[in-house]
Amino acid sequence: MRVLVAGGAGFIGATMCARLLDRGDEVTCVDNLVTGSADNVTYLLDRKGISFVEADVSVGVPVEGSFGAVVNLACPASPADFGPLALEILDVGSRGVANLLALAERDGARFLQASTSEVYGEPLVHPQPESYWGNVNPVGPRSVYDEAKRFGEALTMAHHRKYGLEARIARIFNTYGPRMRANDGRMVSNFVNQALRGEPITVHGDGSQTRSFCYVDDEVTGLLALLDSSCTGPVNIGNDDERTVLDVAQLVLDLCGSTSGIIFVDRPADDPSQRRPDLTVAKRELGWQPATPLREGLARTIEWFKDRIGG
Ligand code: UDP
């Protein structure tokens, strides 16, 4: 099958492209490299069956030939990007999704939209099942991402209902692993890089807020299971091993053998206080569940970053 992967040079996208190639699919990777990395592209281009197009899908999708599937992973996704790239996020979450939907419809292709646990906002239901409608601040600093992703779900469902598009919607929970940007501002990349450089780990607030972290290989296995299934979704794809931020900070220090310690800094506005996926639908409909324990996934992530900063 020919698969178009939008955002294919990004953290999850690069692993998605590699896994599609592993199973014999042909891949056209489209990325504007705003948060994706040229290194991820170079590493991909060493393989057979892949081509790379540098383009902003919000403007257009300049690709040739027809596709059997379109996987949309294109969007800056770190909270640190929500300010500087606010308008780009709204563009890619609206015009970008619309352009990719048009292409999928032209080819009768299956369309996988990467949505997010952020659609649940500050959740009043815990853990979060897909049936929960969420609690999002529509004008807060995270709204550009949260609302763009909610709009992306609505647009995808409208095309599914109106034109019979074969849609798949994944709600991705916190994902970590090799190919995260070292400086992208997210928790795992910050903590690992700080510990490896001997700098104190910056815990936001008192660190009692929780997240549930999924290793990137597991995440992509879940996304592929959804793509291959007959389930429209939305489906939560993540790991339900919930931890406090402070626990993860301590675990990272342990695994790095670092004595750099922890400093407590201001917590960003609207930072959700708890997050854990209810995986009932993923298990039942996709027969998928995450397999990598946090300790093991973090150890692999630390090795990957160590090689890059020469630590
Ligand atoms: N966080 C932190 N220190 C950092 C970066 C993030 O304590 O240097 C916290 C952040 O406030 C949030 C959690 O870690 O509570 C996860 O943040 P991340 O940016 O990775 O993803 P989010 O789940 O907020 O999208």
Boltz pocket constraint, residues with backbone or C-beta under 6 A from the ligand:
constraints:
  - pocket:
      binder: B
      contacts: [[A, 77], [A, 78], [A, 79], [A, 80], [A, 174], [A, 185], [A, 186], [A, 187], [A, 188], [A, 190], [A, 191], [A, 202], [A, 203], [A, 204], [A, 205], [A, 209], [A, 210], [A, 211], [A, 245], [A, 267], [A, 268], [A, 271], [A, 272]]
      max_distance: 6.0
